[in-house]
Amino acid sequence: QVQLVESGGGLVQAGGSLRLSCAASGRTFSRYHMGWFRQAPGKEREFVAVHSWSGSNRHLANSVKERFTISRDNVANKLYLQMNSLKPEDTAVYYCAASLTWGVLISDYNYWGQGTQVTVSS
């Protein structure tokens, strides 16, 4: 099993930056593809980014690919999401998730964190 804990959320002005972290427990972190999702108030949870276990593949949603960067440290068992040029529409609860298969669907992911709130003011 993998347990995930997100951190780094907060309140930021439009145009600002935040770096989210996801700390994973368990020895098998490096075997999982790791993703970020987000859920805005009144909206469905949506895919943001995914990072392969090997580091060879990364994929970001079109809405964020010019502004966000996903990275991971398999030694420290951590996943990161660097968010730049934030917009009010990026306001959401951000979740990290782990999957044994590569994918962008919620159903692809086996383990989820509890989320961290990101609020971008205009």
C-alpha contacts under 8 A as a table, 3 or more apart, distances in Angstrom:
res1	aa1	res2	aa2	distance
1	Q	26	G	6.66
1	Q	111	Y	7.97
2	V	24	A	6.40
2	V	25	S	5.65
2	V	26	G	5.50
2	V	28	T	7.58
2	V	29	F	7.00
2	V	98	A	7.58
2	V	111	Y	6.53
3	Q	24	A	5.54
3	Q	25	S	5.19
3	Q	26	G	7.16
3	Q	111	Y	7.12
3	Q	112	W	7.50
3	Q	113	G	7.07
4	L	22	C	6.33
4	L	23	A	5.68
4	L	24	A	4.65
4	L	25	S	6.66
4	L	96	C	7.10
4	L	97	A	7.35
4	L	111	Y	7.53
4	L	112	W	6.29
4	L	113	G	4.59
4	L	114	Q	7.69
5	V	22	C	5.39
5	V	23	A	5.21
5	V	24	A	6.59
5	V	96	C	7.90
5	V	113	G	5.28
5	V	114	Q	6.70
5	V	115	G	7.49
6	E	20	L	7.05
6	E	21	S	5.59
6	E	22	C	4.28
6	E	23	A	6.41
6	E	95	Y	6.98
6	E	96	C	6.80
6	E	113	G	6.40
6	E	114	Q	7.10
6	E	115	G	5.81
6	E	116	T	5.86
7	S	20	L	5.80
7	S	21	S	5.24
7	S	22	C	6.34
7	S	115	G	7.95
7	S	116	T	5.97
8	G	18	L	7.07
8	G	19	R	5.96
8	G	20	L	4.51
8	G	21	S	6.02
8	G	116	T	7.20
9	G	18	L	7.08
9	G	19	R	7.59
9	G	20	L	6.20
9	G	116	T	5.34
9	G	117	Q	5.21
9	G	118	V	4.89
9	G	119	T	7.90
10	G	18	L	7.94
10	G	117	Q	6.14
10	G	118	V	5.04
10	G	119	T	6.10
11	L	118	V	6.18
11	L	119	T	4.74
11	L	120	V	5.90
11	L	121	S	7.29
12	V	16	G	6.09
12	V	17	S	7.28
12	V	18	L	7.71
12	V	118	V	7.89
12	V	119	T	6.32
12	V	120	V	5.01
12	V	121	S	6.25
13	Q	16	G	5.57
13	Q	86	L	7.65
13	Q	120	V	5.36
13	Q	121	S	4.77
13	Q	122	S	6.19
14	A	85	S	6.93
14	A	86	L	5.32
14	A	87	K	5.02
14	A	88	P	6.27
14	A	120	V	5.69
14	A	121	S	5.67
14	A	122	S	5.32
15	G	84	N	7.07
15	G	85	S	4.15
15	G	86	L	4.88
15	G	87	K	6.39
16	G	84	N	6.17
16	G	85	S	5.43
16	G	86	L	5.50
17	S	82	Q	7.51
17	S	83	M	5.39
17	S	84	N	4.39
17	S	85	S	6.17
17	S	86	L	6.16
18	L	82	Q	6.20
18	L	83	M	5.25
18	L	84	N	6.75
19	R	80	Y	6.87
19	R	81	L	5.62
19	R	82	Q	4.44
19	R	83	M	5.94
20	L	80	Y	5.53
20	L	81	L	4.99
20	L	82	Q	6.40
20	L	83	M	7.85
21	S	78	K	6.77
21	S	79	L	5.73
21	S	80	Y	4.58
21	S	81	L	6.55
22	C	78	K	5.48
22	C	79	L	4.94
22	C	80	Y	6.24
22	C	96	C	6.41
23	A	77	N	6.16
23	A	78	K	4.75
23	A	79	L	6.67
24	A	29	F	6.71
24	A	77	N	5.39
24	A	78	K	6.03
24	A	79	L	7.99
25	S	29	F	7.30
25	S	77	N	7.09
26	G	29	F	6.23
27	R	30	S	7.79
28	T	31	R	5.47
28	T	32	Y	7.29
29	F	32	Y	5.64
29	F	74	N	6.91
29	F	77	N	6.15
30	S	33	H	7.90
30	S	53	W	5.53
30	S	54	S	7.45
30	S	74	N	5.45
30	S	77	N	7.46
31	R	53	W	5.52
31	R	54	S	7.92
31	R	100	L	7.04
32	Y	52	S	7.28
32	Y	53	W	5.17
32	Y	98	A	5.79
32	Y	99	S	5.33
32	Y	100	L	5.01
32	Y	101	T	7.63
33	H	50	V	7.00
33	H	51	H	5.79
33	H	52	S	4.48
33	H	53	W	4.60
33	H	98	A	5.83
33	H	99	S	5.12
33	H	100	L	6.01
33	H	101	T	6.71
33	H	102	W	6.22
34	M	50	V	5.59
34	M	51	H	5.27
34	M	52	S	6.46
34	M	53	W	7.04
34	M	79	L	7.28
34	M	96	C	7.13
34	M	97	A	5.76
34	M	98	A	4.68
34	M	99	S	6.26
35	G	47	F	7.89
35	G	48	V	7.47
35	G	49	A	5.48
35	G	50	V	4.03
35	G	51	H	6.17
35	G	96	C	5.58
35	G	97	A	5.14
35	G	98	A	6.32
35	G	99	S	7.86
35	G	104	V	7.90
36	W	47	F	6.54
36	W	48	V	5.33
36	W	49	A	5.13
36	W	50	V	6.31
36	W	81	L	7.72
36	W	94	Y	6.83
36	W	95	Y	5.59
36	W	96	C	4.51
36	W	97	A	6.27
37	F	45	R	6.61
37	F	46	E	5.44
37	F	47	F	4.50
37	F	48	V	4.92
37	F	49	A	6.97
37	F	94	Y	5.74
37	F	95	Y	5.13
37	F	96	C	6.31
37	F	97	A	7.63
38	R	45	R	5.46
38	R	46	E	5.42
38	R	47	F	6.61
38	R	48	V	6.69
38	R	92	A	5.81
38	R	93	V	5.41
38	R	94	Y	4.27
38	R	95	Y	5.86
39	Q	43	K	6.28
39	Q	44	E	5.92
39	Q	45	R	4.24
39	Q	46	E	6.23
39	Q	92	A	5.10
39	Q	93	V	5.25
39	Q	94	Y	6.58
40	A	43	K	5.33
40	A	44	E	7.20
40	A	45	R	7.27
40	A	91	T	6.29
40	A	92	A	4.11
40	A	93	V	6.36
41	P	92	A	6.86
45	R	106	I	7.91
46	E	106	I	7.78
47	F	61	A	6.71
47	F	104	V	5.99
47	F	105	L	6.91
47	F	106	I	7.51
48	V	60	L	5.79
48	V	61	A	5.18
48	V	64	V	7.16
49	A	58	R	7.39
49	A	59	H	5.59
49	A	60	L	4.19
49	A	61	A	6.11
49	A	70	I	6.65
49	A	104	V	7.79
50	V	58	R	5.69
50	V	59	H	5.37
50	V	60	L	6.51
50	V	70	I	7.20
50	V	103	G	7.68
50	V	104	V	7.16
51	H	55	G	6.51
51	H	57	N	6.08
51	H	58	R	4.57
51	H	59	H	6.73
51	H	70	I	6.68
51	H	71	S	6.85
51	H	72	R	7.52
52	S	55	G	5.20
52	S	56	S	6.40
52	S	57	N	5.24
52	S	58	R	6.24
52	S	102	W	7.07
53	W	56	S	7.92
54	S	57	N	7.57
55	G	58	R	7.34
55	G	72	R	7.83
58	R	70	I	7.38
60	L	64	V	6.62
60	L	65	K	5.15
60	L	68	F	7.88
61	A	64	V	5.63
61	A	65	K	5.83
62	N	65	K	5.36
62	N	66	E	7.87
63	S	66	E	7.83
64	V	67	R	5.30
64	V	68	F	5.52
65	K	68	F	5.63
65	K	69	T	7.34
67	R	83	M	6.18
67	R	84	N	5.18
67	R	85	S	6.13
67	R	86	L	7.71
68	F	81	L	6.73
68	F	82	Q	5.46
68	F	83	M	4.50
68	F	84	N	5.99
69	T	81	L	5.67
69	T	82	Q	5.03
69	T	83	M	6.65
70	I	79	L	7.54
70	I	80	Y	5.70
70	I	81	L	4.67
70	I	82	Q	6.41
71	S	79	L	5.97
71	S	80	Y	5.16
71	S	81	L	6.56
72	R	77	N	7.66
72	R	78	K	5.63
72	R	79	L	4.26
72	R	80	Y	5.81
73	D	76	A	5.44
73	D	77	N	5.80
73	D	78	K	5.21
73	D	79	L	6.41
74	N	77	N	4.78
74	N	78	K	6.51
75	V	78	K	7.90
83	M	86	L	6.58
86	L	90	D	6.48
86	L	120	V	6.76
87	K	90	D	5.38
87	K	91	T	7.58
87	K	120	V	6.12
87	K	121	S	7.80
87	K	122	S	7.56
88	P	91	T	5.63
88	P	119	T	7.32
88	P	120	V	4.68
88	P	121	S	5.71
88	P	122	S	5.98
89	E	120	V	7.56
90	D	118	V	7.57
90	D	119	T	7.47
90	D	120	V	6.71
91	T	117	Q	7.79
91	T	118	V	5.38
91	T	119	T	4.57
91	T	120	V	5.45
92	A	117	Q	6.06
92	A	118	V	5.50
92	A	119	T	6.61
93	V	115	G	5.78
93	V	116	T	5.35
93	V	117	Q	4.34
93	V	118	V	5.98
94	Y	115	G	5.19
94	Y	116	T	5.27
94	Y	117	Q	6.23
94	Y	118	V	7.00
95	Y	112	W	6.88
95	Y	113	G	5.81
95	Y	114	Q	6.59
95	Y	115	G	4.38
95	Y	116	T	6.65
96	C	112	W	6.01
96	C	113	G	5.62
96	C	115	G	7.10
97	A	109	Y	6.16
97	A	110	N	7.27
97	A	111	Y	5.42
97	A	112	W	4.43
97	A	113	G	6.36
98	A	109	Y	5.53
98	A	110	N	5.91
98	A	111	Y	5.15
98	A	112	W	6.65
99	S	102	W	6.90
99	S	103	G	7.90
99	S	108	D	6.30
99	S	109	Y	4.43
99	S	110	N	5.40
99	S	111	Y	7.01
100	L	109	Y	7.53
100	L	110	N	7.63
101	T	108	D	6.71
101	T	109	Y	7.81
102	W	108	D	7.49
103	G	108	D	5.76
103	G	109	Y	7.90
104	V	108	D	6.93
105	L	108	D	5.29
105	L	109	Y	7.40
106	I	109	Y	5.78
107	S	110	N	7.69
109	Y	112	W	7.55
